[in-house]
Amino acid sequence: MNHLRASTKAAKKFVKNGQLQQEAVSLLKPKHCRVMSTSADLESHSIADSGPQVTVPAHSQVVICGGGIIGSSVAFHLAERGWSNVTVLEQGSLTCGTTWHSAGLIGRLKPTITDMVMLDYSRRLYERLTNEGHGTGWKQCGSVNVARTKDRMVDFKRKHALAKTLGIEVHLIGPSEIKKMCPNLYTDDLVGGVWVPEDGVVTAQDVAMTLAKIAKEKGVKMLEKVSVEKVVTKQGMVTDVVTSAGTIKCDFFVNCAGQWARAVGKKTVPKAVKAPLHSCEHFYLVTKPMEGIDTMMPVIRDPDGLTYFREWSGGILAGGFEPKAKPCFHKGIPEKFEFQLLPDDWDHFQILLDNMLHRMPSMQTAEVRQMVNGPESFTPDSRMLLGKSPKMGQLEDQISNYFIAAGMNSGGIVGAGAVGKHIAEWIIDGEPSVNLWQYDVRRFVRLHNNKKFLRDRVPEALANHYALKYPKEEYKTGRKLRCSPLHTRLEVAGAVFGETMAYERAMYFNNPDDDTFGKESRPMWSWSKPCWFESVQEEYWACKERVCLMDMSSFAKFEVRSRGDEATAYLQELCSNNIASEVGTIVHTGMQNNQGGFENDCTVARLDQNHYFIICPATQQTRAIAWLEKHLPRNGSVQVTDATSMFSGINIIGPHAQQLLADVSDFPTNKSDFRPMTVNLIDVGHASSVRAMRLTHTGEDGFILYIPSEYALHVYDTLMIAGKDYGVRNAGYYALRHLRMENFFAFWGLDLSDKITPLECGRGFRTKIDDPEHFIGKEALLKQRKEGVGQRFAQLILDDFDVHQDLWPWGGEPIYRNDKFVGFTTTCGYGFTLEKMVCLGFVGERDANGKLVTQKNINDWVMDRGAKYEVDIAGVRFPAKPGIYSPKMTIQTLDPVFVPAPNRG
Ligand SMILES: Cc1cc2nc3c(=O)[nH]c(=O)nc-3n(C[C@H](O)[C@H](O)[C@H](O)COP(=O)(O)OP(=O)(O)OC[C@H]3O[C@@H](n4cnc5c(N)ncnc54)[C@H](O)[C@@H]3O)c2cc1C
């Protein structure tokens, strides 16, 4: 007997039997499914053109590399939009990569609203195709996600709150209801769960084949046994795709090569395209039919137990996400890895098996049909890779017609429908209809594509799938890669670091005199008041009342130069604000796209007549250079350089900043000599050529010094020593965030995106919309100003919120106005001056279909006295007071409070 209860050794023996391995593949086929057991079988049933007689077209509007579910979905959606001159190239047979052995779970409860919108679209598509008579294996059995802990239940409640805004039916249930729905589950240790009746399962291969078949019927060429060998680019455009069956000229290329996508990227000439992903082994087992298993058994997810279960041919298919996964194929994927699996590994599987048997005790006597160990690709942050490929970390042409849709992190089946839809939009319309920044390949820098880094990081990315994702939780592997010159100093001072674009940034500082220093004795992550609350509070008040130093070295920095006035003309076209002010001035400006949305939000300092220094959020390093480069005059008259690593940044914040800088520099720092929003080249201590700007990103008075990196440590030490008299201290990014939020400052990537315009976030005054100069997006803004906007950035101050007891808002919470859903929060945090919880977010009226209604007087609508706002935090609604301007009491006073300035007579 090969019962699961039997020892691992016995199980190993059972599955290691060579014959079974053979037999097992065919056993994977459920009765209703068209899955073929071997590639030979598949070929005979394939809907694609295959074999040596295949000829490739001389030209195809779009060439898609990869005939898995993602490539098929992109082809399907292009064809649905009328683009049929499309060719899908598959090196083996359709679905032979990862798609064929997927477990086919279609669940929609995910951490962000964008995730949910996308997955809901996929689910509806698969249901539609089924209703139209196509075989997809779609079964609406619902899903039950169970919680072992209260914190997990909070996670479910947060997702429940999000799902409600989309009309997804979700019910919070208790252990007894779970037992009723799933009698074969052990429920005594459960806190509760969530029931999603319209979730379900598909047969992945059937969905992929259906999408491919419909695409083909609409004219798409689906070619098997044709591999992409080279992607030729000229002047930032793919021109030719060299294949094993000839060369195809194309207008667009889409890399949908799954775990091969990184290798396919390397086939690009003259310069490789980066697709940061790495394969990992991924497991499930299938049992023979078991007694009492209903075909409509809901999918069960026990994320605290790392596992999931679905019904499969009368038995159970159970898999999971182990805490320490196994990366594979580090040296390359074997040739002809088609319809293949990896060897089973029962030792590795043990942690999942133990949890399975615990949750579903009836499996103990089940007979194993097969263990499936299939490779799947994972990315450094466990989010998929979508979008146009920039050449990361270098100022080179981005390839404007090269798209990537890969790195699905074990969500490629449920993701495929939406991925295909949005990639098709991106190609046809020039951009996707929703903000996809969280998946955009431009969120990475070059080092993320480092193979060793990927190998070390992806096991954590796999584990992350079911891990409880607390707000602000950080990855542990592949850290300390990009460090500022101050890193060690800050570490010794108690810094707790977070990572952005692989850059280590001090988020807050533990007090080195505290007993708990360095011990992590308090839980690091939480849904409610975080362990860093008191530390950030101290840093906040030091910024308000004394002086703080913040290491801002991670900000992305660019130099723009020209011989004549081309740099000014170039930036005037890119920037919505007027940057052509006198030398030495600084301007905050957006860079808008054609729809008026923020491609970037930055600070532009005019260092010389034809020389500008641009500072952007750290997350913009790849995206900004791609945008800057895309619009460069082709005659080479303007040079753009990425200066991020050349300059370190130290922000001196607070009422004593002026005196502190005066003490260490010969440059006069009073406000008449060193005006706000101006830049001067100054000496600090013994260092020279420091670009000092009078501005902070928090609303306080102060300076930001951009220091040639080799002087940064000296400048920091000089400021720290001189600052002792002023009570100087370090402060981290959380303090910055709390200060700027309270002052109602929006930040790109958190509040602003390419779908938000300056008029929607109350920044019309920061544009040159009324000046004669043209800039990208001007027409869209003029139109919007005439017609009105659909949403408005607002600050919501929560009433009746107990900062010590209540669950905190972390961004992404639904906002209600007069009981009607009107938007989501973007950033939230405690306002130490206001002594209230503060949420920033966008609000707007929606029609019956959930579409924003354009309003001419949206400010009046937001501030209507009769309007009652509430923010939903994990199902509890907190009343909120709206505002559209910075609250007066948060504006800082210049009078130092605690530490008087020393008299140095
Ligand atoms: C064990 C397991 C369980 C899973 N369960 C689920 C689940 O329940 N739900 C879910 O949503 N997801 C699940 N997944 C993930 C899902 O299966 C994948 O994300 C999805 O199949 C990826 O599809 P793809 O099209 O990107 O890749 P693939 O299916 O691998 O397709 C890529 C194709 O590109 C082809 N190719 C590569 N190089 C070239 C070249 N040079 N020229 C031409 N063709 C090339 C390959 O041959 C391959 O067929 C699971 C994955 C595994 C391993």
The ligand as an ORCA input file, in Angstrom:
! r2SCAN-3c Opt
* xyz 0 1
  C       3.287     22.756     -9.950
  C       2.667     24.001    -10.463
  C       1.361     24.332    -10.111
  C       0.799     25.516    -10.577
  N      -0.485     25.833    -10.221
  C      -1.048     27.000    -10.650
  C      -2.375     27.337    -10.307
  O      -3.049     26.604     -9.621
  N      -2.889     28.511    -10.757
  C      -2.153     29.369    -11.517
  O      -2.643     30.426    -11.876
  N      -0.888     29.063    -11.868
  C      -0.320     27.902    -11.462
  N       0.951     27.562    -11.818
  C       1.715     28.505    -12.633
  C       1.375     28.421    -14.102
  O       1.345     27.087    -14.509
  C       2.409     29.209    -14.890
  O       2.543     30.491    -14.338
  C       1.997     29.351    -16.327
  O       1.785     28.096    -16.900
  C       3.086     30.073    -17.086
  O       2.681     30.153    -18.425
  P       3.658     30.746    -19.522
  O       2.914     30.793    -20.777
  O       4.263     32.002    -18.985
  O       4.877     29.720    -19.560
  P       5.010     28.337    -20.317
  O       3.792     27.530    -20.226
  O       6.250     27.705    -19.818
  O       5.179     28.768    -21.805
  C       6.382     29.330    -22.307
  C       6.675     28.677    -23.629
  O       7.740     29.357    -24.277
  C       8.394     28.404    -25.086
  N       9.712     28.907    -25.469
  C      10.769     29.136    -24.653
  N      11.826     29.581    -25.365
  C      11.437     29.658    -26.646
  C      12.082     30.039    -27.861
  N      13.344     30.464    -27.861
  N      11.376     29.978    -28.994
  C      10.077     29.571    -29.017
  N       9.436     29.181    -27.895
  C      10.090     29.231    -26.723
  C       8.459     27.191    -24.182
  O       8.684     26.000    -24.899
  C       7.112     27.243    -23.492
  O       6.171     26.402    -24.086
  C       1.543     26.373    -11.392
  C       2.847     26.043    -11.759
  C       3.397     24.852    -11.314
  C       4.797     24.503    -11.709
*
